[in-house]
C-alpha cells in the first residue's frame, strides 16, 4: 500500500507578498527620507555657521540643472500657454466674457501651471540625473570611501544638490510664469482678436503678488521633495548598474506621486488663506 504523501505547503504568491510587504517598505522609505531631510538641513546650518559651504559644487550643480531643463521648460511652457488660451478663449466667447480672458490665464498659469510644469521637469530631468549620479557613486563604493576618509556624503554631495534644486526650481517657476503670460497675451491678441488693454487689465486685477509668492513657494517645495527623494534613492542603490536603473525609475515615480499629493494640499490651503476675489 502506497504511503500517503502530503502536498507541499503553498506559500503566498508574488502579488500577495508584494501587497503585504509594500506598505512596510513604503513607510520605511518615507521615514528614511525624513531623516535625510533633517540631516541635510542640519548640515546646511552647520556649514553656514562654519563657513565651509561648498560654493563651487553648488554653482556647478546650479549650472547643470539649469542647462538640463532650460530648453525643455520653454518647449513645455509655450504649449501650456496656448492650450490655456484656447480653452479659456472658447468658453469666454460662449458666455460673452472676453474681458476676463487675461484673469483666467493668469490664475491658471501662475497658480497651477507654472509650479506643476516646474515640478515635472525637475523630477524628470534633474531628479533622474541626480539619482543616477549618486547611484553610480554608491555602486562604485565612492560613498564608502568618503566615509572611510571621515567625510560626510550629506555635507559633500547632498547639501549642494539640495540648495541648487531649490534655487533652480524658483527661477524656473518665474520663467514659466513669464513665458506663459507672454504666450497667452500674444495668442489672445493676435489670434483670438482680443484687446491688449482688457487682457492686461483683467490679468492685473485678478492676479496679485500673493499668487506669485505662492507659486514660488510651491516650486521651491517641489524642488526640495525631488532633491531629497533623488538623493535618498541614489545613496541607497544596490545591485550594480541594474540597481542604478531601478533607483532612477523609483525616484522619478515616487517624486511625481508626492508632488501631486503635495499640490492638492497646497491648493486647499491656498483656497483658505487666499480666497478668490469677487467678480
Buried (B, 14 or more C-beta within 10 A) or exposed (E): EEEEEEEEEEEEEEEEEEEEEEEEEEEEBBEBBEEBBEBBEEBBEBBEEEEEBBEEBBEBBBEBBBEBBBEBBEEBBBEBBBBBBBEBBEEBBEEEBBBBBBBBBBBBBBBBBBBBBBBBBBBBBBBBBBBBBBBBBBBEEEBEEBEEEEEBBBBBBBBBBBBBBBBBBBBBBBBBBEBBBEBBBBBBBEEBEBBEEBBBBBBEBBBBEEBBEBBBBBBBBBBBBBBBBBBBBBBBBEEEEEBBBBBBEBBBEBBBEBBEEBBEEBEEEBEEEBEEEEE
